[in-house]
Amino acid sequence: MDKIRKFELMEKIVHELEDLKNSQTAIITKLAKIEVDNIDLGNKRLEKDLPDMHQRVADNLDTITSILEDFANQTEEFSDKNNIAALKEQEEIKNL
């Protein structure tokens, strides 16, 4: 795989990790809303299971965030090390 294609794939993964992070954040928000609504309702099953679900999703979010930060840094370092901007310019000129 050439360097530009590798960089593009790395960028794609960064975007997918960002989407995953946003999805997990939305799930945490929804769980929190259900927990608040259940304060008035008092459903025992929800009281029992929601806190554990919330914690697991929060743990996943922490892991995703950590992976995203590390991988985004690796992607940026790869770009800098391989001068991807210049390679893309060369490829554009070549394709004219």
C-alpha positions as CSV (number, residue, x, y, z in Angstrom):
1,M,0.0,0.0,0.0
2,D,1.4,3.4,-0.9
3,K,1.8,6.1,1.6
4,I,-1.1,8.2,0.4
5,R,-3.5,5.3,0.5
6,K,-2.3,4.3,3.9
7,F,-2.8,7.8,5.2
8,E,-6.3,8.0,3.7
9,L,-7.2,4.7,5.4
10,M,-5.8,6.0,8.7
11,E,-7.9,9.2,8.3
12,K,-11.0,7.1,7.6
13,I,-10.4,5.1,10.8
14,V,-10.0,8.3,12.7
15,H,-13.4,9.5,11.4
16,E,-15.0,6.1,12.2
17,L,-13.6,6.3,15.7
18,E,-15.0,9.8,16.1
19,D,-18.4,8.5,15.0
20,L,-18.2,5.6,17.4
21,K,-17.3,8.1,20.2
22,N,-20.3,10.2,19.3
23,S,-22.6,7.2,19.3
24,Q,-21.4,6.1,22.7
25,T,-22.0,9.6,24.0
26,A,-25.5,9.5,22.7
27,I,-26.2,6.1,24.3
28,I,-24.9,7.5,27.7
29,T,-27.2,10.5,27.4
30,K,-30.2,8.2,26.6
31,L,-29.4,5.9,29.5
32,A,-29.2,8.9,31.9
33,K,-32.6,10.2,30.7
34,I,-34.1,6.8,31.3
35,E,-32.5,6.6,34.8
36,V,-33.9,10.1,35.6
37,D,-37.4,9.1,34.3
38,N,-37.3,5.9,36.3
39,I,-36.8,7.9,39.6
40,D,-40.5,8.7,39.4
41,L,-41.5,5.3,38.0
42,G,-39.5,3.2,40.3
43,N,-39.2,0.1,38.1
44,K,-37.0,-2.4,39.9
45,R,-35.5,-4.0,36.7
46,L,-34.5,-0.6,35.4
47,E,-33.0,0.4,38.8
48,K,-31.1,-2.8,38.9
49,D,-29.7,-2.9,35.3
50,L,-29.3,0.7,34.1
51,P,-26.4,1.7,36.4
52,D,-24.4,-1.3,35.2
53,M,-25.3,-0.6,31.6
54,H,-24.3,3.0,32.0
55,Q,-21.0,2.1,33.5
56,R,-20.1,-0.4,30.8
57,V,-20.9,2.2,28.1
58,A,-18.9,4.8,29.9
59,D,-16.0,2.4,30.1
60,N,-16.3,1.7,26.4
61,L,-16.4,5.5,25.8
62,D,-13.2,5.9,27.8
63,T,-11.5,3.2,25.8
64,I,-12.7,4.6,22.4
65,T,-11.5,8.1,23.4
66,S,-8.1,6.8,24.4
67,I,-7.7,4.8,21.1
68,L,-8.9,7.8,19.1
69,E,-6.4,10.1,20.7
70,D,-3.5,7.7,20.1
71,F,-4.5,6.8,16.6
72,A,-5.1,10.4,15.6
73,N,-1.7,11.3,16.9
74,Q,-0.2,8.3,14.9
75,T,-2.0,9.5,11.8
76,E,-0.7,13.1,12.2
77,E,2.9,11.8,12.8
78,F,2.6,9.5,9.8
79,S,1.5,12.5,7.7
80,D,4.4,14.7,8.9
81,K,7.0,12.0,8.6
82,N,6.0,11.1,5.1
83,N,5.1,14.6,3.9
84,I,1.7,13.5,2.7
85,A,0.7,17.0,1.6
86,A,3.6,17.1,-0.8
87,L,2.9,13.6,-2.0
88,K,-0.7,14.5,-2.7
89,E,0.4,17.6,-4.6
90,Q,2.8,15.5,-6.7
91,E,0.0,13.0,-7.4
92,E,-2.4,15.8,-8.5
93,I,0.2,17.2,-10.9
94,K,0.9,13.8,-12.3
95,N,-2.8,13.2,-12.9
96,L,-3.2,16.5,-14.9
